[in-house]
Amino acid sequence: MDRTQIESAIDNARQMLVLSPSDSPSSGVMIKMGQQFQLSPIAMLYDQAVGSHALHVYIYLRSVLDTDISPMPTYDAMEEQIPLSRATIATAITRLRIARWMAKCMTVRESGRVKGSVYAIFDQPLGLYEISLFDPDYIDLLETSACTHRSLGVREAATGALERIRDMIAAGERPYAPESHIDLLERQAALAADPAGPGAEIYYATPQKQARLARKARRRRQAEDASDQGPAVALETSPSPDALIWPEGLRLTVQHKKIIAKAVFHDIDPDLQQPLLDQLAAAMRNKQRPEPIRDPIAYLSGLAKRARNGEFAPSSGALRIAADRDRTEQDKQKQKEIKDAHLARLKRLDAARKAAAQNKHNEVRRKPSPAGLEQLEKARRELKVKRRLV
């Protein structure tokens, strides 16, 4: 499915959730994607990022889907049908999202109250590009789960997914790129021929990494227990891709920029991240290069590797790009200051005009009218007459 079809399916599910009664026994809406398939795909049995509980929840959700868009059972209903607790079911859904067998497309609110969520379930794990179209917060889910989730299995699966993405980008592969129809057919054929083979490993931890990931998780928990701030430290030191300025020639969505930034810059000094992007922009603009840059992300990974080794130094072109950007920012700041000063002056003039009008109104109210003065004088004369009579 392309982006338009995906957005249309999500919007239809959202409309169904909005129009559903408030007392409807459902926690959301689920979209069934892909062809008709068995309740438990063989590839899922070999997917180490899923686990037995997640497999059980997946089979149950598949069994209750009657149409392409169906109400999602509540946690109470799932607890009655599945011999698992509410917390275990929530953890299983998180593992399905990490392994990309499910996606949380959006949360629907009505009058400030959460109406429910729109989920999508797939007949096979999606690629990184496709899952980002369904679940815009997928990378944030990996980052948060790897650092703070209470389940060791979830932390290991999220850490393994992040490491796999970083390894692929470092190796010059493009996991964020759209998967062609031929690539999809080849992957499906590989899964059908050997469900436990390389085609079944979709960006998660391999068996050889499990012990190492477990050791990392234990060390991380020990470090968190020894720290007063706990896991928040790991989140605060992560890169902020939204603040980075990317070369104009890169046609990447915001989500894919976030994926690449977290994979390439995860251990790079924040002060060096923007210079690396400036160096990439300078190289892409350089028309005197013998060959154009065919894979900008692989080139950026090479720059990051040099930065880790202390061998990176920005070229004159990168410094010129940074200087032009600083000059533009200064001009914008100056224009903003002029605009703010003008608005402040208008506010002062408006306040002075309102104060003058109010003072005039008060003076008019304090000054008696001629008729009032005449009545007052008449009352005084009557009072004098009464005093004389007395």
C-alpha positions in Angstrom: 0.0 0.0 0.0 1.2 3.5 -0.7 1.0 6.5 1.6 -2.4 7.7 0.3 -4.1 4.2 0.9 -2.6 4.0 4.4 -3.8 7.5 5.3 -7.2 6.6 3.9 -7.5 3.4 6.0 -6.4 5.2 9.2 -8.9 8.0 8.6 -11.7 5.5 8.0 -10.8 3.8 11.3 -10.7 7.1 13.1 -14.2 8.0 11.8 -15.5 4.7 12.9 -14.1 5.3 16.4 -15.5 8.8 16.6 -18.9 7.7 15.6 -19.0 4.8 18.0 -21.2 5.2 21.1 -19.5 6.4 24.2 -20.6 3.3 26.1 -19.3 0.9 23.4 -17.3 -2.0 24.9 -14.1 -1.3 22.9 -10.8 0.2 23.6 -10.2 1.3 20.0 -10.3 0.1 16.4 -8.0 -2.3 14.6 -7.1 -2.4 10.9 -6.3 -5.7 9.3 -3.6 -5.3 6.6 -2.2 -7.7 4.1 -3.7 -10.9 2.6 -5.8 -13.5 4.3 -3.5 -15.7 6.3 -3.4 -18.2 9.1 -3.9 -17.0 12.6 -0.3 -17.7 13.5 2.2 -17.0 10.7 5.1 -19.5 10.7 7.6 -16.6 10.6 6.3 -15.3 13.9 7.1 -18.6 15.6 10.8 -17.9 14.8 10.7 -14.2 15.6 12.7 -13.8 18.8 11.5 -10.3 19.4 7.9 -11.5 19.9 7.8 -14.1 22.7 5.1 -16.6 23.7 2.7 -14.1 25.4 2.8 -11.7 22.4 2.2 -14.7 20.1 -0.9 -15.6 22.2 -2.3 -12.0 22.1 -1.6 -11.8 18.3 -3.6 -15.1 17.7 -6.5 -13.8 19.8 -6.6 -10.5 18.1 -6.5 -12.1 14.6 -9.3 -14.5 15.6 -11.7 -11.6 16.6 -11.2 -9.6 13.4 -14.3 -10.0 11.3 -13.7 -7.3 8.7 -10.8 -5.1 7.5 -11.7 -2.5 10.2 -13.1 -4.0 13.4 -13.5 -2.8 17.0 -10.6 -3.8 19.2 -11.4 -5.8 22.4 -11.0 -4.1 25.7 -8.4 -5.2 28.2 -11.2 -6.7 30.4 -12.5 -8.7 27.4 -9.0 -10.0 26.6 -8.4 -10.9 30.3 -11.5 -13.1 30.2 -10.5 -14.8 27.0 -6.7 -15.0 27.5 -5.1 -16.4 30.7 -2.9 -13.4 31.0 -3.0 -10.3 33.3 -3.7 -6.8 32.0 0.0 -5.8 32.4 1.2 -8.8 30.5 -1.2 -8.1 27.7 0.0 -4.5 27.5 3.6 -5.7 27.4 2.7 -8.2 24.7 1.2 -5.5 22.5 4.3 -3.4 23.0 6.5 -6.3 21.9 4.3 -6.8 18.8 4.8 -3.1 18.0 8.6 -3.3 18.5 8.7 -6.4 16.2 6.5 -4.5 13.7 3.7 -7.1 13.6 1.4 -4.3 14.9 1.3 -0.5 14.8 -0.4 2.1 16.9 -1.5 4.6 14.3 -3.1 7.3 16.5 -5.0 8.1 19.6 -8.4 9.6 19.1 -9.7 12.2 21.5 -13.2 13.8 21.8 -13.8 16.8 24.0 -10.4 16.3 25.7 -11.3 12.7 26.6 -9.5 9.7 25.1 -12.0 7.9 22.8 -9.6 5.1 21.9 -6.7 4.2 19.7 -6.4 3.0 16.1 -4.2 -0.1 15.7 -3.0 -2.0 12.6 -2.1 -5.7 12.5 -0.1 -7.3 9.7 0.5 -10.7 8.2 4.2 -10.1 8.3 6.6 -7.7 10.0 6.9 -4.5 8.0 10.0 -2.7 7.0 11.2 0.5 8.7 9.8 2.8 6.0 6.4 1.1 6.0 6.0 1.0 9.8 6.9 4.7 10.0 3.8 5.5 7.8 1.6 3.6 10.2 3.3 4.4 13.5 5.0 7.9 13.5 6.2 7.3 17.0 8.0 4.0 16.3 11.5 5.2 17.0 10.4 7.0 20.1 8.8 3.8 21.2 12.2 2.0 20.8 14.1 4.7 22.6 11.7 4.8 25.5 11.2 1.0 25.8 15.0 0.4 25.6 15.6 2.7 28.6 12.6 2.7 30.9 10.3 -0.3 30.3 9.8 -2.6 33.3 10.1 -5.8 31.2 13.6 -7.1 30.5 12.3 -8.8 27.3 10.9 -5.5 26.0 14.1 -3.6 26.8 16.2 -6.3 25.0 13.9 -6.3 22.0 14.0 -2.5 21.7 17.7 -2.3 22.2 18.2 -5.0 19.6 16.0 -3.2 17.1 18.0 0.0 17.6 21.3 -1.7 17.2 20.1 -3.5 14.1 19.1 -0.1 12.5 22.5 1.4 13.5 24.4 -1.5 12.1 22.5 -1.4 8.8 23.1 2.3 8.3 26.8 2.0 9.3 27.1 -0.8 6.7 25.8 1.4 4.0 22.3 -0.1 3.8 19.1 2.0 3.7 16.5 0.5 6.1 14.5 3.8 5.9 14.1 3.5 2.1 10.8 2.3 0.6 10.8 -1.4 -0.2 10.3 -2.1 -3.9 7.8 -4.7 -5.0 10.6 -7.0 -6.1 12.3 -6.8 -2.7 9.0 -7.6 -1.0 8.4 -10.6 -3.2 12.0 -11.8 -2.5 11.6 -11.4 1.2 8.2 -13.2 1.2 9.8 -16.1 -0.8 12.7 -16.3 1.6 10.3 -16.4 4.6 8.2 -19.1 2.9 11.3 -21.2 2.0 13.0 -20.9 5.4 10.9 -19.2 8.2 13.9 -19.3 10.5 16.4 -18.0 8.0 17.8 -14.5 7.4 14.5 -13.3 6.0 12.8 -13.8 9.3 15.2 -11.5 11.1 13.7 -8.1 10.7 15.8 -5.6 12.6 15.8 -7.3 16.0 18.3 -9.1 18.2 19.8 -12.3 16.9 20.3 -15.3 19.2 24.0 -14.4 19.4 23.2 -11.0 20.8 20.8 -12.1 23.5 23.4 -12.7 26.2 25.3 -9.5 25.4 22.0 -7.5 25.5 21.1 -9.1 28.8 24.4 -8.0 30.2 23.9 -4.5 28.9 20.4 -4.3 30.4 21.7 -5.5 33.8 24.5 -2.9 33.7 22.1 -0.2 32.7 19.7 -1.1 35.5 22.6 -1.0 38.0 23.6 2.4 36.7 20.1 3.6 37.0 19.7 2.3 40.5 23.0 4.1 41.5 21.8 7.4 40.0 19.3 9.7 41.6 17.8 10.7 38.3 17.4 7.2 37.0 16.6 6.5 33.4 15.8 10.1 32.6 19.6 10.7 32.2 19.7 8.4 29.2 16.8 10.2 27.6 18.1 13.7 28.2 21.5 12.9 26.6 20.0 11.4 23.4 20.2 13.5 20.2 17.5 16.0 19.4 16.9 15.5 15.6 14.2 18.2 15.4 16.9 20.9 16.1 19.2 19.7 13.3 19.2 21.4 9.9 19.5 18.8 7.1 20.8 19.3 3.6 18.1 20.5 1.2 18.9 17.7 -1.3 17.8 14.9 1.1 14.2 14.0 0.5 13.5 12.5 3.9 10.4 12.7 6.1 10.7 14.0 9.6 10.4 10.5 10.9 13.2 9.2 8.7 15.4 12.0 9.8 14.8 11.0 13.3 15.7 7.4 12.5 18.9 8.4 10.8 19.9 10.9 13.5 19.4 8.4 16.4 21.3 5.7 14.4 24.2 7.7 13.2 24.6 10.3 16.0 23.7 8.1 19.0 27.3 8.5 20.5 28.4 11.7 18.8 29.0 14.9 20.7 25.9 17.1 20.1 28.3 20.0 19.2 29.5 17.9 16.3 26.2 16.7 14.9 25.3 19.9 13.0 28.9 20.3 11.6 28.7 16.8 10.2 25.5 17.6 8.4 27.1 20.8 7.1 30.0 18.8 5.8 27.5 16.5 4.0 25.7 19.5 2.5 29.0 21.0 1.3 30.0 17.7 -0.3 26.6 17.4 -2.0 26.9 20.9 -3.4 30.5 20.5 -4.5 30.3 20.1 -8.3 34.1 19.6 -8.6 33.9 16.2 -7.0 35.1 13.4 -9.3 31.9 11.4 -8.6 28.7 12.6 -7.0 27.6 11.2 -3.7 25.3 8.3 -4.5 24.4 7.4 -0.9 24.4 10.5 1.4 23.5 8.5 4.5 26.5 6.2 4.0 28.7 9.2 3.5 27.3 10.7 6.7 28.0 7.5 8.6 31.6 7.7 7.4 31.9 11.2 8.7 30.4 10.1 12.0 33.0 7.3 12.2 35.8 9.9 11.6 34.3 12.1 14.3 34.4 9.2 16.8 38.0 8.6 16.0 38.8 12.3 16.5 39.7 12.7 12.8 36.9 15.0 11.6 37.5 18.6 10.7 35.0 20.7 8.8 36.0 21.9 5.4 35.8 25.5 4.2 32.6 24.7 2.4 31.0 23.4 5.6 32.2 26.4 7.6 30.7 28.7 4.9 27.4 26.9 5.1 27.4 27.4 8.9 28.3 31.1 8.6 25.5 31.7 6.1 23.1 30.0 8.4 24.3 32.0 11.3 23.9 35.2 9.3 20.4 34.2 8.2 19.5 33.5 11.9 20.9 36.9 12.9 18.9 38.6 10.3 15.7 36.8 11.4 16.5 37.6 15.0 17.0 41.3 14.1 13.7 41.4 12.1 12.0 39.7 15.0 13.3 42.3 17.5 12.2 45.2 15.2 8.8 43.6 14.9 8.5 43.0 18.6 9.5 46.6 19.3 6.9 47.9 16.8 4.2 45.7 18.4 5.2 46.9 21.9 5.0 50.6 20.7 1.5 49.9 19.3 0.5 48.3 22.6 1.7 51.3 24.5 -0.1 53.7 22.2 -3.3 51.7 22.5 -3.0 51.5 26.3 -2.5 55.3 26.4 -5.5 55.9 24.2 -7.7 53.7 26.3 -6.4 55.5 29.5 -7.2 58.9 28.0 -10.7 57.8 27.0 -11.3 56.4 30.5 -10.1 59.6 32.2 -12.4 61.7 29.9 -15.3 59.4 30.8 -14.6 59.7 34.5 -14.4 63.6 34.2 -17.8 63.6 32.5 -19.3 61.5 35.2 -17.8 63.7 38.0 -19.0 67.0 36.4 -22.7 67.7 37.3 -25.1 68.7 34.6 -26.9 72.1 34.5 -30.2 70.6 35.5 -28.5 68.9 38.4 -27.0 72.2 39.6 -30.3 73.9 39.3 -32.0 71.2 41.4 -29.2 71.5 44.0 -29.6 75.3 44.3 -33.4 74.9 44.6 -32.9 72.4 47.5 -30.5 74.8 49.2 -33.1 77.6 49.0 -35.8 75.4 50.4 -33.6 74.4 53.2 -32.8 78.0 54.1 -36.6 78.9 54.2 -37.3 76.0 56.5 -34.5 77.1 58.9 -36.0 80.7 59.0 -39.5 79.3 59.8 -38.1 77.3 62.6 
